[in-house]
Amino acid sequence: HMELMAYGRENAELLLSDDALAKLVLRGEQDPNSLSPLEREKFILFTSWRMGVWETAFLNHTDGVVDERYWSVFDPWYSEIALRGPGYRMWWDQARHGYDPRFQEYVDRVFAQAPK
């Protein structure tokens, strides 16, 4: 649990300490079509790293390593991030192949249940 928290904190610290990255991520979340090819790649890479925390928590929970009480905190947080804007759908369409098939199915369900 603490390792997952530390990994997630690293992502947050990057956004807090790098205004250019924070602006790029915010724009990527809200309007991914406005990103240049280089910005798009940076957004996808950062988001893949960020969402790796969610996948790790999911797989560890599925395998019984992460207790339900921790998962019940991680999952809503990351589900909310994924549903924040169209950029995450774009990210998922391009990056989903790099994730465990069980996690792919799970995230597909999260997106499918989102209000349109």
C-alpha positions as CSV (number, residue, x, y, z in Angstrom):
1,H,0.0,0.0,0.0
2,M,2.7,2.5,1.0
3,E,4.7,1.8,-2.2
4,L,1.6,2.5,-4.3
5,M,1.1,5.8,-2.4
6,A,4.7,6.8,-3.0
7,Y,4.4,6.0,-6.7
8,G,1.2,8.0,-7.0
9,R,2.8,10.9,-5.0
10,E,5.6,11.1,-7.5
11,N,3.1,11.8,-10.3
12,A,1.4,14.5,-8.2
13,E,4.7,16.1,-7.3
14,L,5.7,16.3,-10.9
15,L,2.5,18.2,-11.7
16,L,2.9,20.5,-8.7
17,S,6.5,21.3,-9.5
18,D,6.3,21.6,-13.3
19,D,3.8,24.2,-14.5
20,A,4.5,23.4,-18.1
21,L,3.7,19.7,-17.6
22,A,0.6,20.5,-15.5
23,K,-0.7,22.8,-18.3
24,L,0.0,20.1,-20.9
25,V,-1.8,17.4,-18.9
26,L,-4.8,19.7,-18.2
27,R,-5.0,20.5,-21.9
28,G,-4.6,16.9,-22.8
29,E,-7.4,15.9,-20.5
30,Q,-9.8,18.6,-21.8
31,D,-8.9,19.0,-25.5
32,P,-6.5,16.3,-26.7
33,N,-6.9,17.4,-30.3
34,S,-5.2,20.6,-29.5
35,L,-2.0,18.9,-28.7
36,S,1.0,18.8,-31.1
37,P,2.3,15.4,-31.9
38,L,5.1,15.9,-29.3
39,E,2.7,17.1,-26.7
40,R,0.4,14.2,-27.4
41,E,3.2,11.7,-26.9
42,K,4.2,13.4,-23.6
43,F,0.5,13.3,-22.5
44,I,0.2,9.6,-23.4
45,L,3.5,8.7,-21.7
46,F,2.7,10.7,-18.5
47,T,-0.8,9.3,-18.3
48,S,0.4,5.7,-18.9
49,W,2.8,6.2,-16.0
50,R,0.1,7.8,-13.9
51,M,-2.4,5.1,-14.6
52,G,0.2,2.4,-14.0
53,V,-0.6,3.0,-10.3
54,W,-4.2,2.2,-10.9
55,E,-3.3,-1.0,-12.8
56,T,-0.9,-2.1,-10.1
57,A,-3.5,-1.5,-7.4
58,F,-6.1,-3.4,-9.5
59,L,-3.9,-6.4,-10.1
60,N,-2.7,-6.5,-6.5
61,H,-6.3,-6.3,-5.3
62,T,-7.4,-9.0,-7.8
63,D,-4.6,-11.2,-6.5
64,G,-5.4,-10.6,-2.9
65,V,-2.4,-8.5,-2.1
66,V,-4.1,-5.1,-1.7
67,D,-6.9,-5.2,0.9
68,E,-10.4,-4.1,0.0
69,R,-10.2,-1.0,2.2
70,Y,-7.2,0.3,0.2
71,W,-8.7,-0.6,-3.2
72,S,-12.0,1.2,-2.2
73,V,-9.9,4.4,-2.0
74,F,-7.7,3.9,-5.0
75,D,-10.3,2.9,-7.5
76,P,-12.7,5.8,-7.2
77,W,-9.8,8.2,-7.3
78,Y,-8.4,6.8,-10.5
79,S,-11.7,6.1,-12.1
80,E,-12.5,9.8,-11.6
81,I,-9.2,10.8,-13.2
82,A,-10.0,8.5,-16.2
83,L,-13.4,10.1,-16.7
84,R,-12.2,13.7,-16.3
85,G,-12.2,14.4,-20.0
86,P,-11.9,13.1,-23.5
87,G,-8.1,12.9,-23.3
88,Y,-8.2,9.8,-21.2
89,R,-10.4,8.0,-23.8
90,M,-7.8,9.0,-26.4
91,W,-5.0,7.7,-24.1
92,W,-6.9,4.5,-23.5
93,D,-7.5,3.9,-27.2
94,Q,-3.8,4.3,-27.9
95,A,-2.3,2.6,-24.9
96,R,-4.7,-0.1,-23.7
97,H,-2.6,-2.8,-25.5
98,G,0.2,-2.3,-22.9
99,Y,-1.9,-3.3,-20.0
100,D,-2.9,-6.6,-18.5
101,P,-6.1,-8.0,-20.2
102,R,-8.0,-8.1,-16.9
103,F,-7.2,-4.5,-16.4
104,Q,-8.2,-3.7,-20.0
105,E,-11.6,-5.3,-19.4
106,Y,-12.0,-3.4,-16.1
107,V,-11.2,0.0,-17.6
108,D,-13.5,-0.7,-20.6
109,R,-16.3,-1.2,-18.1
110,V,-15.4,2.1,-16.3
111,F,-15.6,4.0,-19.6
112,A,-18.8,2.1,-20.6
113,Q,-20.6,3.1,-17.3
114,A,-19.6,6.8,-17.6
115,P,-22.4,9.3,-18.3
116,K,-22.4,10.4,-22.0
